[in-house]
Amino acid sequence: MPAQPPASKKMPVVLWGNGQCYGDGLAYGGFLSQVASYGIVVIANGWVSSSSRPKYQGDITKNLKYITDSISWIQERAGKSGNFSTVNGAALGVAGHSCGGYQTVEMRKDPRVKMLAPFGYFTEQSQWASEIKVPVGVFVGEYDTSIALPQIRAGWPRLPTSTPGWWGTYPSLNHDGTFDQSNGGAWAVSLARWVLFSLMGDSESAQYFVGNGAGQDGWKPITKQRLESIAIS
């Protein structure tokens, strides 16, 4: 979360899953720091120091228990003393890249999750899309043609017509997107805007997706549905 959370504004929460479900909580540090700078609490799976790194690092975050436990942990503290007093534990979503995107979509049935944002991933089985009932933002590079784009093209038509959805493709980028760019590049800004729009009804962020803000940031083409059903504060 921001080092000095604004006392007058409640902050939404995002659980983040790494690419390859890798258990390094700092692997997407620049990207997630940019997201957090918008007034968002981000909890990334994995260790955060050499002392907390497991002896056999492996693929430690593939088990969804790491995400579900993190949700319980933050919701137990949200709205209480210290920095947690500014946290809105009910405004909670899940986002992730690649295998972390798989984890994101796997959380579609958890009633505590109010938003999904997979990057470079959509649904391993296209019928999973029919089970997504919360706002879903899907972010993919133009050259991510081996897995992500075929998944989206197969699954997107199965989204319920009542589900708010936004799908953006970024030209000339592959599976790695802008994660390695300074402060996470355009994709970090887009995730922050999606969180603030879908979880908090932020009017400026709403225009980013309902209007042409995302297009001006480079996303093209863009597909959207039922975004008007997301309440704006």
C-alpha positions as CSV (number, residue, x, y, z in Angstrom):
1,M,0.0,0.0,0.0
2,P,1.1,3.6,-0.2
3,A,3.6,4.6,2.5
4,Q,1.2,7.3,3.7
5,P,-2.4,6.2,2.9
6,P,-4.8,9.1,2.5
7,A,-6.9,9.2,5.7
8,S,-10.0,10.5,3.9
9,K,-10.2,7.8,1.3
10,K,-10.7,4.0,1.6
11,M,-8.4,1.8,-0.5
12,P,-9.4,-1.2,-2.5
13,V,-7.4,-4.5,-2.3
14,V,-5.9,-6.6,-5.1
15,L,-4.3,-10.0,-4.7
16,W,-1.6,-10.6,-7.4
17,G,-0.4,-13.9,-8.9
18,N,3.0,-14.0,-10.6
19,G,3.8,-15.4,-14.0
20,Q,4.7,-19.1,-13.8
21,C,3.0,-18.9,-10.4
22,Y,6.5,-18.1,-9.2
23,G,6.8,-17.6,-5.4
24,D,8.8,-14.4,-5.4
25,G,6.6,-11.6,-3.9
26,L,8.9,-9.0,-5.4
27,A,9.1,-10.4,-8.9
28,Y,6.7,-7.7,-10.3
29,G,7.9,-5.0,-7.8
30,G,8.1,-2.1,-10.2
31,F,4.7,-2.9,-11.8
32,L,2.9,-3.4,-8.5
33,S,4.5,-0.3,-6.9
34,Q,3.0,1.8,-9.7
35,V,-0.4,0.2,-9.1
36,A,-0.1,0.8,-5.3
37,S,0.8,4.4,-5.9
38,Y,-2.8,5.0,-7.0
39,G,-4.1,4.3,-3.5
40,I,-4.5,0.5,-3.9
41,V,-3.4,-2.2,-1.4
42,V,-1.6,-5.0,-3.4
43,I,-0.8,-8.4,-1.9
44,A,1.6,-10.4,-4.0
45,N,2.1,-14.2,-3.5
46,G,5.5,-15.4,-2.4
47,W,8.5,-14.6,-0.2
48,V,9.8,-11.0,0.1
49,S,13.3,-11.6,1.5
50,S,16.1,-14.2,1.4
51,S,15.3,-15.2,5.0
52,S,11.7,-16.0,4.1
53,R,12.6,-17.8,0.9
54,P,11.8,-21.5,1.2
55,K,14.6,-24.1,1.0
56,Y,13.0,-25.6,-2.1
57,Q,11.6,-22.5,-3.8
58,G,9.8,-24.4,-6.6
59,D,6.3,-23.4,-7.7
60,I,5.0,-22.5,-4.2
61,T,2.1,-20.3,-5.1
62,K,0.1,-22.6,-7.4
63,N,-2.1,-23.7,-4.6
64,L,-5.0,-21.2,-4.3
65,K,-4.7,-21.4,-0.5
66,Y,-2.1,-18.7,-0.7
67,I,-4.7,-16.3,-2.2
68,T,-7.6,-17.4,-0.1
69,D,-5.5,-17.1,3.1
70,S,-4.4,-13.6,2.0
71,I,-8.0,-12.5,1.5
72,S,-8.9,-13.7,5.0
73,W,-5.8,-12.0,6.4
74,I,-6.5,-8.6,4.9
75,Q,-10.3,-8.7,5.6
76,E,-9.6,-9.4,9.3
77,R,-7.6,-6.2,9.5
78,A,-9.4,-3.9,7.1
79,G,-11.0,-0.9,8.6
80,K,-9.2,-1.3,11.9
81,S,-6.2,0.5,13.5
82,G,-3.2,2.0,11.9
83,N,-2.8,1.9,8.1
84,F,-5.4,-0.8,7.9
85,S,-8.0,1.7,9.0
86,T,-8.0,3.1,5.4
87,V,-8.5,-0.3,3.8
88,N,-11.9,-1.3,2.3
89,G,-11.8,-5.1,2.6
90,A,-15.0,-5.5,0.7
91,A,-13.6,-3.9,-2.4
92,L,-11.4,-6.8,-3.3
93,G,-10.2,-8.3,-6.6
94,V,-7.7,-10.7,-8.0
95,A,-5.2,-10.0,-10.8
96,G,-2.2,-11.9,-12.2
97,H,0.0,-12.6,-15.2
98,S,0.1,-15.9,-17.2
99,C,-0.1,-18.7,-14.6
100,G,-1.1,-15.9,-12.2
101,G,-3.9,-15.1,-14.7
102,Y,-4.9,-18.8,-14.4
103,Q,-5.1,-18.3,-10.6
104,T,-7.1,-15.1,-11.1
105,V,-9.8,-16.9,-13.1
106,E,-9.8,-19.8,-10.7
107,M,-11.0,-17.4,-8.0
108,R,-14.2,-16.6,-10.1
109,K,-16.5,-18.4,-7.7
110,D,-15.2,-17.0,-4.4
111,P,-18.0,-14.6,-3.2
112,R,-15.4,-12.3,-1.6
113,V,-13.9,-11.5,-5.0
114,K,-15.6,-8.6,-6.7
115,M,-13.3,-8.1,-9.7
116,L,-10.9,-10.1,-12.0
117,A,-8.0,-8.9,-14.1
118,P,-6.0,-11.6,-15.9
119,F,-3.0,-10.6,-18.0
120,G,-1.8,-12.9,-20.8
121,Y,-4.4,-15.5,-19.9
122,F,-8.2,-16.0,-19.9
123,T,-9.7,-19.4,-19.5
124,E,-8.1,-22.8,-19.9
125,Q,-11.5,-24.2,-20.6
126,S,-13.7,-21.8,-22.6
127,Q,-16.8,-22.7,-20.6
128,W,-15.2,-21.2,-17.5
129,A,-16.1,-17.8,-18.9
130,S,-19.7,-18.6,-18.4
131,E,-19.1,-18.7,-14.7
132,I,-17.6,-15.2,-14.4
133,K,-20.2,-13.0,-12.8
134,V,-18.0,-10.1,-11.6
135,P,-16.4,-7.4,-13.7
136,V,-13.5,-8.8,-15.7
137,G,-10.7,-6.9,-17.4
138,V,-8.6,-8.9,-19.8
139,F,-5.2,-7.5,-20.9
140,V,-3.1,-9.1,-23.7
141,G,-0.3,-8.4,-26.1
142,E,-0.9,-8.5,-29.9
143,Y,1.8,-11.2,-30.3
144,D,0.6,-13.4,-27.4
145,T,-0.8,-15.9,-29.9
146,S,0.2,-19.3,-28.5
147,I,-2.1,-19.3,-25.5
148,A,-3.7,-16.1,-24.4
149,L,-5.4,-14.8,-27.6
150,P,-6.9,-18.2,-28.6
151,Q,-8.2,-18.5,-25.0
152,I,-9.9,-15.1,-25.2
153,R,-11.3,-15.6,-28.6
154,A,-12.9,-19.0,-27.5
155,G,-14.0,-17.9,-24.1
156,W,-15.1,-14.3,-24.5
157,P,-18.4,-15.1,-26.3
158,R,-19.3,-17.3,-23.4
159,L,-19.3,-14.5,-20.9
160,P,-22.8,-13.9,-19.5
161,T,-24.4,-10.9,-21.1
162,S,-24.9,-9.4,-17.7
163,T,-21.2,-9.5,-16.8
164,P,-19.3,-6.2,-17.2
165,G,-16.2,-7.0,-19.4
166,W,-13.4,-5.2,-21.0
167,W,-10.8,-6.8,-23.3
168,G,-7.8,-4.8,-24.6
169,T,-5.0,-5.9,-27.0
170,Y,-1.8,-4.0,-27.0
171,P,-0.1,-3.7,-30.4
172,S,3.5,-5.0,-31.0
173,L,3.8,-6.6,-27.5
174,N,4.1,-10.3,-26.6
175,H,3.3,-12.3,-23.5
176,D,5.7,-10.2,-21.4
177,G,3.8,-6.9,-22.0
178,T,5.2,-3.9,-20.3
179,F,6.1,-5.6,-17.0
180,D,9.8,-5.0,-17.4
181,Q,9.4,-1.3,-18.4
182,S,10.0,1.5,-15.9
183,N,7.3,1.4,-13.2
184,G,5.5,-1.3,-15.1
185,G,4.7,0.8,-18.2
186,A,1.2,1.3,-19.6
187,W,-0.1,-2.0,-18.3
188,A,0.4,-0.9,-14.6
189,V,-1.6,2.2,-15.2
190,S,-4.3,0.2,-16.9
191,L,-4.6,-2.2,-14.0
192,A,-4.7,0.6,-11.5
193,R,-7.5,2.3,-13.5
194,W,-9.4,-1.0,-13.8
195,V,-9.2,-1.6,-10.0
196,L,-10.4,2.0,-9.2
197,F,-13.2,1.8,-11.8
198,S,-14.5,-1.7,-11.1
199,L,-14.2,-1.8,-7.3
200,M,-14.6,1.9,-6.3
201,G,-16.6,3.4,-9.2
202,D,-14.0,6.1,-9.7
203,S,-15.4,8.5,-12.3
204,E,-12.0,9.4,-13.9
205,S,-11.0,5.7,-14.2
206,A,-14.5,4.9,-15.6
207,Q,-13.8,7.3,-18.5
208,Y,-10.5,5.4,-19.1
209,F,-12.5,2.3,-20.0
210,V,-16.0,3.6,-21.0
211,G,-14.4,6.5,-23.0
212,N,-11.2,6.5,-25.0
213,G,-8.6,6.8,-22.3
214,A,-7.3,3.3,-22.7
215,G,-7.2,3.8,-26.5
216,Q,-5.1,6.9,-26.0
217,D,-2.8,4.8,-23.8
218,G,-2.2,2.5,-26.7
219,W,-4.8,-0.3,-26.3
220,K,-6.2,-1.3,-29.7
221,P,-8.4,-3.1,-30.5
222,I,-10.8,-2.9,-27.5
223,T,-13.9,-5.0,-26.8
224,K,-16.3,-4.1,-24.0
225,Q,-19.7,-5.0,-22.7
226,R,-22.0,-3.9,-19.9
227,L,-19.6,-1.4,-18.4
228,E,-22.4,1.0,-17.8
229,S,-23.7,-1.4,-15.2
230,I,-20.7,-0.6,-12.9
231,A,-21.9,2.1,-10.5
232,I,-19.9,5.4,-10.5
233,S,-19.4,7.2,-7.2
